[in-house]
Amino acid sequence: MTIGEVAGRLGLRASAIRYYEQSGLLPKPPRTGGRRTYGEGVLDRLAFIQFAREAGFTIAEIKVLSSTGPAKPLSAKMRQLAARKIEEVDRFIERANAMKGMLTRSLRCQCLDTEECGRKIRARKG
């Protein structure tokens, strides 16, 4: 398959596939007539990369998950990184909820200028 065919089958851009190659997530494919040619296996590997990206894993974390060797099977690495990622998401949710509360309070703002606003903020904290 050409890079365009792979991209079309998975709903990716060809540039994303090239980026994954440059990042080391995909092996460099053989070329025929100067064009990349992929086997069916690349579809599964890219599906996994898409899943991991959508789950919030970084390229570096996906490299850890994708690494092969006798160290740990994928499932063990996935559980370990997923547990850390869940903690990260929980912290993000806490921060987002705090931001939402601040923005909701700001909808009731009657301040005339930033100095007045600052005084009210300091008074609440103090």
C-alpha positions in Angstrom: 0.0 0.0 0.0 1.1 3.6 -0.6 1.2 6.1 2.2 -1.9 7.7 0.7 -3.8 4.4 0.8 -2.7 3.8 4.4 -3.7 7.3 5.4 -7.1 6.9 3.7 -7.9 3.6 5.3 -7.2 4.9 8.8 -8.4 8.5 8.4 -4.9 9.9 9.0 -2.9 12.4 7.1 0.2 11.2 5.3 2.2 13.8 7.2 1.2 12.0 10.5 2.5 8.7 9.2 5.8 10.3 8.2 6.0 12.0 11.6 5.5 8.6 13.3 8.3 7.2 11.2 10.6 10.1 12.1 9.7 9.7 15.8 10.6 6.0 15.6 7.1 4.7 16.3 7.0 3.1 12.8 9.9 1.4 11.1 11.0 3.0 7.8 9.2 1.2 5.1 10.8 -0.2 2.0 10.5 2.0 -1.1 9.5 1.0 -4.6 10.3 3.5 -7.3 11.0 6.1 -4.5 7.6 5.6 -2.9 6.9 4.2 0.5 5.3 0.8 0.4 3.5 -0.7 3.4 2.3 -4.1 4.4 -1.0 -4.8 6.2 0.8 -4.9 9.6 1.2 -1.1 9.5 -2.5 -0.7 9.8 -2.5 -2.5 13.2 0.5 -0.6 14.5 -1.1 2.7 13.4 -4.4 1.8 15.0 -2.6 1.2 18.3 -0.7 4.6 17.9 -4.1 6.3 17.3 -5.6 4.7 20.3 -2.7 5.7 22.5 -2.7 9.3 21.3 -6.5 9.6 21.8 -5.9 8.2 25.4 -3.5 11.1 26.0 -0.2 9.2 25.8 2.8 11.2 24.5 5.0 10.1 21.7 7.7 9.1 24.4 5.1 7.1 26.3 4.0 5.3 23.1 7.6 4.5 22.4 7.8 2.8 25.8 4.7 0.9 25.1 5.8 -0.1 21.6 9.3 -1.2 22.7 9.9 -4.9 22.2 12.0 -7.2 24.2 11.9 -9.6 27.1 11.4 -6.9 29.8 7.6 -6.7 30.1 4.7 -7.6 27.9 2.6 -4.8 26.5 -0.3 -5.4 29.0 2.0 -4.8 32.0 3.5 -1.7 30.5 0.0 -0.5 29.5 -1.3 -0.9 33.0 1.6 0.9 34.5 1.4 3.9 32.1 -2.4 4.0 32.2 -2.4 4.2 36.0 0.0 7.2 35.8 -2.1 8.7 33.0 -5.3 8.4 35.1 -3.6 10.3 37.9 -2.6 13.0 35.4 -6.1 13.2 34.1 -7.5 13.5 37.6 -5.2 16.4 38.3 -6.3 18.0 35.0 -9.9 17.6 35.9 -9.4 19.2 39.3 -7.6 22.2 37.7 -10.4 22.5 35.1 -13.1 22.4 37.7 -11.3 25.2 39.7 -11.0 27.2 36.5 -14.7 26.7 35.8 -15.5 27.9 39.3 -13.4 31.0 38.8 -15.0 31.8 35.5 -18.5 31.3 36.8 -17.7 33.7 39.6 -16.3 36.2 37.1 -19.7 36.3 35.3 -21.1 38.0 38.4 -18.2 40.6 38.3 -19.4 44.2 38.8 -15.9 45.7 39.1 -15.1 49.0 37.3 -11.4 48.3 36.8 -8.6 45.8 37.4 -7.5 47.5 40.7 -11.0 47.1 42.2 -11.0 43.5 41.0 -7.6 42.9 42.5 -8.7 44.3 45.9 -11.7 42.0 46.0 -9.6 39.0 45.1 -7.0 39.8 47.8 -9.8 40.3 50.3 -11.2 36.9 49.6 -7.8 35.3 50.0 -6.9 37.2 53.2 
